[in-house]
Amino acid sequence: MRRIKYLALFLILMSACDPHDQLWHRTGFHFMKNMTNTTLVLNGVPRTWQTQNKVIVQPQDSVWIFRNGFSYALNKQPTFDGILTLDEISVCDLDGNLLCRWRPDNMEREELNVFKEERWRYYYWDPYEYYRTADTYFIWVYDITEEDLQVSID
C-alpha cells in the first residue's frame, strides 16, 4: 500500500504543469508621448491603476493609455489591434478646449490616423535574460505632435 501511495505521488508530480508556461505572460502597452510645448489632457482612455479618464500629459512626458496581455500557455501575444476597442481618444488643453479627436472609424482619413499602426513606434523587451522576471513586453508609443493638433475637428 505504501508503494502505491509513493507511485501515485510520483505520477502526480511528474504530470504537474510547467509553471513557466502557466505563470509567464506577454503584456502589450500603448503609450502616448506629448511632443508639443503645451500641457495636454487626454480623454477616453480606459481606467487603469495608473490613469483616470482624464489624463494630464506634460510636454515631453509619456502616459500609459492601454494595456492588453496574454499568457504563454495560450501561445498568443498582444497585438496592436487591441487599442481599436477604444471608442475615441480626444485631446484638450487645460482649459477644456477640444484640440483633436481620434476614432477608429476615421482610420481612412490620413490626418486622423492615430489608430494606424504605422504611426506608432514599436519596442519588444524580454527581461528574463537580465532579471529573471516572468513577463515579456510589447510596447507601442505614439508621439503627439503640433501637426496632430492642427487637424480640423469634425
CYANA upper distance limits for C-alpha pairs under 8 A (distance plus 0.5 A):
  1 MET  CA      5 LYS  CA      7.03
  2 ARG  CA      6 TYR  CA      6.91
  3 ARG  CA      7 LEU  CA      6.47
  4 ILE  CA      8 ALA  CA      6.47
  5 LYS  CA      9 LEU  CA      6.60
  6 TYR  CA     10 PHE  CA      6.51
  7 LEU  CA     11 LEU  CA      6.63
  8 ALA  CA     12 ILE  CA      6.64
  9 LEU  CA     13 LEU  CA      6.69
 10 PHE  CA     14 MET  CA      6.63
 11 LEU  CA     15 SER  CA      6.63
 12 ILE  CA     16 ALA  CA      6.70
 17 CYS  CA     21 ASP  CA      8.34
 17 CYS  CA     22 GLN  CA      7.94
 18 ASP  CA     22 GLN  CA      7.09
 19 PRO  CA     23 LEU  CA      6.11
 19 PRO  CA     24 TRP  CA      8.37
 20 HIS  CA     24 TRP  CA      6.31
 20 HIS  CA    134 ALA  CA      8.33
 21 ASP  CA     71 SER  CA      8.26
 21 ASP  CA     72 TYR  CA      6.04
 21 ASP  CA     73 ALA  CA      5.63
 22 GLN  CA     71 SER  CA      7.52
 22 GLN  CA     72 TYR  CA      7.27
 22 GLN  CA     73 ALA  CA      6.03
 23 LEU  CA     71 SER  CA      7.86
 23 LEU  CA     72 TYR  CA      8.36
 23 LEU  CA    134 ALA  CA      7.55
 24 TRP  CA     71 SER  CA      6.74
 24 TRP  CA     72 TYR  CA      6.53
 24 TRP  CA    134 ALA  CA      5.09
 24 TRP  CA    135 ASP  CA      6.03
 24 TRP  CA    136 THR  CA      8.48
 25 HIS  CA     69 GLY  CA      7.36
 25 HIS  CA     70 PHE  CA      6.26
 25 HIS  CA     71 SER  CA      4.87
 25 HIS  CA     72 TYR  CA      6.09
 25 HIS  CA    134 ALA  CA      6.97
 25 HIS  CA    135 ASP  CA      5.34
 25 HIS  CA    136 THR  CA      6.90
 26 ARG  CA     69 GLY  CA      5.96
 26 ARG  CA     70 PHE  CA      5.77
 26 ARG  CA     71 SER  CA      6.48
 26 ARG  CA     72 TYR  CA      7.20
 26 ARG  CA     76 LYS  CA      8.40
 26 ARG  CA     77 GLN  CA      6.28
 26 ARG  CA     78 PRO  CA      7.21
 26 ARG  CA    135 ASP  CA      6.09
 26 ARG  CA    136 THR  CA      5.22
 26 ARG  CA    137 TYR  CA      6.41
 26 ARG  CA    138 PHE  CA      7.90
 27 THR  CA     67 ARG  CA      7.68
 27 THR  CA     68 ASN  CA      6.43
 27 THR  CA     69 GLY  CA      4.58
 27 THR  CA     70 PHE  CA      6.96
 27 THR  CA     77 GLN  CA      8.03
 27 THR  CA     78 PRO  CA      6.84
 27 THR  CA    135 ASP  CA      7.28
 27 THR  CA    136 THR  CA      6.64
 27 THR  CA    137 TYR  CA      5.48
 27 THR  CA    138 PHE  CA      6.59
 28 GLY  CA     67 ARG  CA      6.06
 28 GLY  CA     68 ASN  CA      5.57
 28 GLY  CA     69 GLY  CA      6.12
 28 GLY  CA     78 PRO  CA      5.77
 28 GLY  CA     79 THR  CA      7.72
 28 GLY  CA    137 TYR  CA      6.30
 28 GLY  CA    138 PHE  CA      5.00
 28 GLY  CA    139 ILE  CA      6.17
 28 GLY  CA    140 TRP  CA      8.33
 29 PHE  CA     64 TRP  CA      7.50
 29 PHE  CA     65 ILE  CA      8.22
 29 PHE  CA     66 PHE  CA      6.32
 29 PHE  CA     67 ARG  CA      5.13
 29 PHE  CA     68 ASN  CA      7.14
 29 PHE  CA    137 TYR  CA      7.99
 29 PHE  CA    138 PHE  CA      6.80
 29 PHE  CA    139 ILE  CA      5.35
 29 PHE  CA    140 TRP  CA      6.75
 30 HIS  CA     64 TRP  CA      6.51
 30 HIS  CA     65 ILE  CA      6.28
 30 HIS  CA     66 PHE  CA      5.55
 30 HIS  CA     67 ARG  CA      6.89
 30 HIS  CA     83 ILE  CA      8.25
 30 HIS  CA    139 ILE  CA      6.49
 30 HIS  CA    140 TRP  CA      5.31
 30 HIS  CA    141 VAL  CA      6.37
 30 HIS  CA    142 TYR  CA      8.30
 31 PHE  CA     62 SER  CA      6.85
 31 PHE  CA     63 VAL  CA      5.91
 31 PHE  CA     64 TRP  CA      4.88
 31 PHE  CA     65 ILE  CA      6.05
 31 PHE  CA     66 PHE  CA      7.65
 31 PHE  CA    139 ILE  CA      8.13
 31 PHE  CA    140 TRP  CA      6.70
 31 PHE  CA    141 VAL  CA      5.20
 31 PHE  CA    142 TYR  CA      6.78
 32 MET  CA     62 SER  CA      5.97
 32 MET  CA     63 VAL  CA      6.02
 32 MET  CA     64 TRP  CA      7.12
 32 MET  CA     65 ILE  CA      7.41
 32 MET  CA    141 VAL  CA      6.12
 32 MET  CA    142 TYR  CA      5.25
 32 MET  CA    143 ASP  CA      6.47
 32 MET  CA    144 ILE  CA      7.33
 33 LYS  CA     57 VAL  CA      8.34
 33 LYS  CA     60 GLN  CA      7.05
 33 LYS  CA     61 ASP  CA      6.14
 33 LYS  CA     62 SER  CA      4.57
 33 LYS  CA     63 VAL  CA      7.01
 33 LYS  CA    141 VAL  CA      7.40
 33 LYS  CA    142 TYR  CA      6.51
 33 LYS  CA    143 ASP  CA      5.30
 33 LYS  CA    144 ILE  CA      6.42
 34 ASN  CA     39 THR  CA      8.46
 34 ASN  CA     40 LEU  CA      7.94
 34 ASN  CA     57 VAL  CA      6.97
 34 ASN  CA     58 GLN  CA      7.25
 34 ASN  CA     59 PRO  CA      5.78
 34 ASN  CA     60 GLN  CA      5.65
 34 ASN  CA     61 ASP  CA      6.14
 34 ASN  CA     62 SER  CA      6.78
 34 ASN  CA    143 ASP  CA      6.65
 34 ASN  CA    144 ILE  CA      5.58
 34 ASN  CA    145 THR  CA      7.45
 35 MET  CA     59 PRO  CA      6.67
 35 MET  CA     60 GLN  CA      5.70
 35 MET  CA     61 ASP  CA      8.22
 35 MET  CA    143 ASP  CA      6.50
 35 MET  CA    144 ILE  CA      6.01
 35 MET  CA    145 THR  CA      5.70
 35 MET  CA    146 GLU  CA      8.08
 36 THR  CA     59 PRO  CA      6.25
 36 THR  CA     60 GLN  CA      7.51
 36 THR  CA    144 ILE  CA      7.47
 36 THR  CA    145 THR  CA      6.03
 36 THR  CA    146 GLU  CA      6.26
 37 ASN  CA     59 PRO  CA      5.78
 37 ASN  CA     60 GLN  CA      8.22
 38 THR  CA     58 GLN  CA      7.68
 38 THR  CA     59 PRO  CA      6.33
 38 THR  CA     93 ASP  CA      8.11
 39 THR  CA     56 ILE  CA      7.59
 39 THR  CA     57 VAL  CA      6.38
 39 THR  CA     58 GLN  CA      5.18
 39 THR  CA     59 PRO  CA      6.14
 39 THR  CA     93 ASP  CA      7.06
 39 THR  CA     94 LEU  CA      7.31
 40 LEU  CA     56 ILE  CA      6.28
 40 LEU  CA     57 VAL  CA      5.71
 40 LEU  CA     58 GLN  CA      7.02
 40 LEU  CA     59 PRO  CA      8.27
 40 LEU  CA     91 VAL  CA      7.00
 40 LEU  CA     92 CYS  CA      6.36
 40 LEU  CA     93 ASP  CA      5.52
 40 LEU  CA     94 LEU  CA      6.97
 41 VAL  CA     54 LYS  CA      6.79
 41 VAL  CA     55 VAL  CA      5.88
 41 VAL  CA     56 ILE  CA      4.96
 41 VAL  CA     57 VAL  CA      6.60
 41 VAL  CA     91 VAL  CA      6.15
 41 VAL  CA     92 CYS  CA      5.54
 41 VAL  CA     93 ASP  CA      6.32
 41 VAL  CA     94 LEU  CA      6.93
 42 LEU  CA     53 ASN  CA      8.42
 42 LEU  CA     54 LYS  CA      6.07
 42 LEU  CA     55 VAL  CA      5.50
 42 LEU  CA     56 ILE  CA      6.92
 42 LEU  CA     57 VAL  CA      7.94
 42 LEU  CA     89 ILE  CA      7.31
 42 LEU  CA     90 SER  CA      6.27
 42 LEU  CA     91 VAL  CA      5.29
 42 LEU  CA     92 CYS  CA      7.02
 43 ASN  CA     53 ASN  CA      6.36
 43 ASN  CA     54 LYS  CA      5.31
 43 ASN  CA     55 VAL  CA      7.11
 43 ASN  CA     89 ILE  CA      6.24
 43 ASN  CA     90 SER  CA      5.63
 43 ASN  CA     91 VAL  CA      6.88
 43 ASN  CA     92 CYS  CA      8.31
 44 GLY  CA     53 ASN  CA      6.52
 44 GLY  CA     54 LYS  CA      7.72
 44 GLY  CA     86 LEU  CA      8.03
 44 GLY  CA     87 ASP  CA      7.83
 44 GLY  CA     88 GLU  CA      6.35
 44 GLY  CA     89 ILE  CA      5.39
 44 GLY  CA     90 SER  CA      6.98
 45 VAL  CA     52 GLN  CA      8.26
 45 VAL  CA     53 ASN  CA      6.24
 45 VAL  CA     54 LYS  CA      7.95
 45 VAL  CA     55 VAL  CA      8.47
 45 VAL  CA     65 ILE  CA      6.09
 45 VAL  CA     66 PHE  CA      7.55
 45 VAL  CA     86 LEU  CA      7.91
 45 VAL  CA     89 ILE  CA      6.99
 46 PRO  CA     51 THR  CA      8.26
 46 PRO  CA     52 GLN  CA      7.94
 46 PRO  CA     53 ASN  CA      6.79
 46 PRO  CA     65 ILE  CA      7.39
 46 PRO  CA     66 PHE  CA      7.28
 46 PRO  CA     86 LEU  CA      8.40
 47 ARG  CA     51 THR  CA      6.25
 47 ARG  CA     52 GLN  CA      5.69
 47 ARG  CA     53 ASN  CA      6.31
 48 THR  CA     52 GLN  CA      7.38
 50 GLN  CA     64 TRP  CA      8.17
 51 THR  CA     55 VAL  CA      6.85
 51 THR  CA     64 TRP  CA      8.07
 51 THR  CA     65 ILE  CA      8.02
 55 VAL  CA     63 VAL  CA      8.42
 57 VAL  CA     61 ASP  CA      6.66
 57 VAL  CA     62 SER  CA      7.23
 57 VAL  CA     63 VAL  CA      7.22
 58 GLN  CA     62 SER  CA      8.46
 66 PHE  CA     83 ILE  CA      7.22
 68 ASN  CA     78 PRO  CA      6.75
 68 ASN  CA     82 GLY  CA      7.27
 69 GLY  CA     77 GLN  CA      7.57
 69 GLY  CA     78 PRO  CA      6.09
 70 PHE  CA     74 LEU  CA      7.45
 70 PHE  CA     75 ASN  CA      8.50
 70 PHE  CA     76 LYS  CA      6.50
 70 PHE  CA     77 GLN  CA      6.33
 70 PHE  CA     78 PRO  CA      6.92
 71 SER  CA     75 ASN  CA      7.36
 71 SER  CA     76 LYS  CA      7.33
 71 SER  CA     77 GLN  CA      8.24
 72 TYR  CA     76 LYS  CA      6.95
 72 TYR  CA     77 GLN  CA      8.27
 78 PRO  CA     82 GLY  CA      7.99
 78 PRO  CA    138 PHE  CA      7.44
 80 PHE  CA    117 GLU  CA      7.20
 80 PHE  CA    140 TRP  CA      8.13
 81 ASP  CA     85 THR  CA      8.35
 83 ILE  CA    115 PHE  CA      8.04
 84 LEU  CA    104 PRO  CA      6.53
 84 LEU  CA    115 PHE  CA      7.30
 86 LEU  CA    103 ARG  CA      8.48
 86 LEU  CA    104 PRO  CA      8.14
 87 ASP  CA    103 ARG  CA      6.76
 87 ASP  CA    104 PRO  CA      7.53
 88 GLU  CA    101 ARG  CA      7.50
 88 GLU  CA    102 TRP  CA      6.00
 88 GLU  CA    103 ARG  CA      4.94
 88 GLU  CA    104 PRO  CA      7.41
 89 ILE  CA    101 ARG  CA      6.36
 89 ILE  CA    102 TRP  CA      5.71
 89 ILE  CA    103 ARG  CA      7.12
 90 SER  CA     98 LEU  CA      7.79
 90 SER  CA     99 LEU  CA      8.13
 90 SER  CA    100 CYS  CA      6.15
 90 SER  CA    101 ARG  CA      4.64
 90 SER  CA    102 TRP  CA      6.58
 91 VAL  CA     98 LEU  CA      6.64
 91 VAL  CA     99 LEU  CA      6.00
 91 VAL  CA    100 CYS  CA      5.56
 91 VAL  CA    101 ARG  CA      6.70
 92 CYS  CA     96 GLY  CA      5.95
 92 CYS  CA     97 ASN  CA      5.75
 92 CYS  CA     98 LEU  CA      4.92
 92 CYS  CA     99 LEU  CA      5.60
 92 CYS  CA    100 CYS  CA      7.50
 93 ASP  CA     97 ASN  CA      6.04
 93 ASP  CA     98 LEU  CA      7.37
 93 ASP  CA     99 LEU  CA      7.43
 99 LEU  CA    149 LEU  CA      6.08
 99 LEU  CA    150 GLN  CA      8.18
 99 LEU  CA    153 ILE  CA      8.15
100 CYS  CA    148 ASP  CA      7.59
100 CYS  CA    149 LEU  CA      6.04
100 CYS  CA    150 GLN  CA      8.32
100 CYS  CA    151 VAL  CA      7.35
100 CYS  CA    152 SER  CA      8.09
100 CYS  CA    153 ILE  CA      6.71
101 ARG  CA    112 LEU  CA      8.43
101 ARG  CA    153 ILE  CA      7.17
102 TRP  CA    106 ASN  CA      7.68
102 TRP  CA    112 LEU  CA      6.43
102 TRP  CA    113 ASN  CA      8.03
102 TRP  CA    114 VAL  CA      7.08
102 TRP  CA    115 PHE  CA      8.20
103 ARG  CA    107 MET  CA      7.73
103 ARG  CA    112 LEU  CA      8.24
103 ARG  CA    115 PHE  CA      7.98
104 PRO  CA    115 PHE  CA      6.40
106 ASN  CA    112 LEU  CA      6.80
106 ASN  CA    113 ASN  CA      7.83
107 MET  CA    112 LEU  CA      6.74
107 MET  CA    113 ASN  CA      5.66
107 MET  CA    114 VAL  CA      8.14
107 MET  CA    115 PHE  CA      6.76
107 MET  CA    116 LYS  CA      7.21
108 GLU  CA    112 LEU  CA      8.31
108 GLU  CA    113 ASN  CA      7.76
109 ARG  CA    113 ASN  CA      7.03
111 GLU  CA    148 ASP  CA      7.90
111 GLU  CA    151 VAL  CA      7.07
112 LEU  CA    148 ASP  CA      8.44
112 LEU  CA    151 VAL  CA      8.32
113 ASN  CA    119 ARG  CA      7.87
114 VAL  CA    119 ARG  CA      7.05
114 VAL  CA    120 TRP  CA      8.42
114 VAL  CA    142 TYR  CA      8.09
116 LYS  CA    120 TRP  CA      8.15
119 ARG  CA    142 TYR  CA      7.23
120 TRP  CA    140 TRP  CA      6.37
120 TRP  CA    141 VAL  CA      5.84
120 TRP  CA    142 TYR  CA      5.26
120 TRP  CA    143 ASP  CA      7.95
121 ARG  CA    140 TRP  CA      5.93
121 ARG  CA    141 VAL  CA      5.53
121 ARG  CA    142 TYR  CA      6.97
122 TYR  CA    138 PHE  CA      7.94
122 TYR  CA    139 ILE  CA      6.19
122 TYR  CA    140 TRP  CA      5.10
122 TYR  CA    141 VAL  CA      7.09
123 TYR  CA    138 PHE  CA      6.50
123 TYR  CA    139 ILE  CA      5.46
123 TYR  CA    140 TRP  CA      6.90
124 TYR  CA    136 THR  CA      8.26
124 TYR  CA    137 TYR  CA      6.34
124 TYR  CA    138 PHE  CA      5.31
124 TYR  CA    139 ILE  CA      6.75
125 TRP  CA    136 THR  CA      6.50
125 TRP  CA    137 TYR  CA      5.56
125 TRP  CA    138 PHE  CA      7.06
126 ASP  CA    135 ASP  CA      7.60
126 ASP  CA    136 THR  CA      5.12
126 ASP  CA    137 TYR  CA      6.77
127 PRO  CA    131 TYR  CA      6.17
127 PRO  CA    132 ARG  CA      7.21
127 PRO  CA    133 THR  CA      6.85
127 PRO  CA    135 ASP  CA      7.90
127 PRO  CA    136 THR  CA      7.26
128 TYR  CA    132 ARG  CA      4.62
128 TYR  CA    133 THR  CA      5.64
128 TYR  CA    134 ALA  CA      7.19
128 TYR  CA    135 ASP  CA      8.08
128 TYR  CA    136 THR  CA      8.33
144 ILE  CA    148 ASP  CA      6.77
144 ILE  CA    149 LEU  CA      8.48
145 THR  CA    149 LEU  CA      7.42
146 GLU  CA    150 GLN  CA      6.97
147 GLU  CA    151 VAL  CA      7.41
